[in-house]
Each structure stands twice: as C-alpha cells, then as structure tokens.
Amino acid sequence: MHSVLYHLTTISVLAVIVVLVLGLWTLLRGKSPNLSQKLMRWRIGLQFFAILVIIGYAVVSR
C-alpha cells in the first residue's frame, strides 16, 4: 500500500503541473478563454485529489 500511494502521489502532482501549464499556456495565447477556465477548474479538482493522496500517504507512512 505504501508503494502504491507513493506512486499515486507522484502521478497526481505531475497531473496538476501538466494541467496548470496547459491552462496558463492557453490563457497567454488568448485564443480560448473558456478552455483556459475549464483547465483551471480541472486543476483545482486535481489539487484536491493530490492533497487527499498526500494526506493518505502521510497517514500510512506513520
């Protein structure tokens, strides 16, 4: 379980970074503000998931 949560933590943090960069890139291009907003909403959801996974990893690590 410890190894699974470790890898899930890494994947969730990388997903947040990818969505953040895509959202910022779309925002700076200025072509689709709706897509940029949608990506930023996805980022918030992914951040929530990543925080839950990190808390779960901290609890299991003890």
C-alpha positions in Angstrom: 0.0 0.0 0.0 2.9 2.3 0.8 4.4 1.9 -2.7 1.0 2.4 -4.4 0.3 5.7 -2.5 3.9 6.9 -3.2 3.4 6.4 -7.0 -0.1 7.8 -6.9 1.2 10.9 -5.1 3.8 11.4 -7.9 1.3 10.9 -10.7 -1.3 13.3 -9.1 1.3 16.1 -8.5 2.5 15.7 -12.1 -1.1 15.8 -13.4 -1.6 19.1 -11.5 1.6 20.6 -13.0 0.6 19.5 -16.6 -2.9 21.0 -16.3 -1.5 24.2 -14.7 0.9 24.6 -17.6 -1.7 23.9 -20.2 -4.1 26.3 -18.6 -1.6 29.1 -18.4 -0.4 28.4 -22.0 -3.9 28.6 -23.3 -4.6 31.8 -21.2 -1.4 33.5 -22.5 -2.2 32.6 -26.1 -5.6 34.3 -25.6 -7.4 32.1 -28.2 -9.9 30.2 -26.0 -10.7 31.7 -22.6 -13.4 29.1 -22.0 -10.8 26.3 -22.4 -8.4 28.1 -20.0 -11.2 28.4 -17.4 -12.1 24.7 -17.8 -8.4 23.7 -17.3 -8.1 25.9 -14.2 -11.2 24.2 -12.8 -9.7 20.8 -13.5 -6.5 22.0 -11.8 -8.5 22.8 -8.6 -10.1 19.4 -8.6 -6.7 17.6 -9.2 -5.1 19.6 -6.4 -7.9 18.5 -4.1 -7.2 14.9 -5.1 -3.5 15.3 -4.8 -3.8 16.7 -1.3 -6.0 13.8 -0.2 -3.5 11.3 -1.6 -0.6 13.1 0.2 -2.6 13.0 3.5 -3.3 9.3 2.9 0.4 8.7 2.2 1.4 10.6 5.4 -1.1 8.5 7.5 0.0 5.2 6.1 3.7 6.1 6.5 3.4 6.5 10.2 
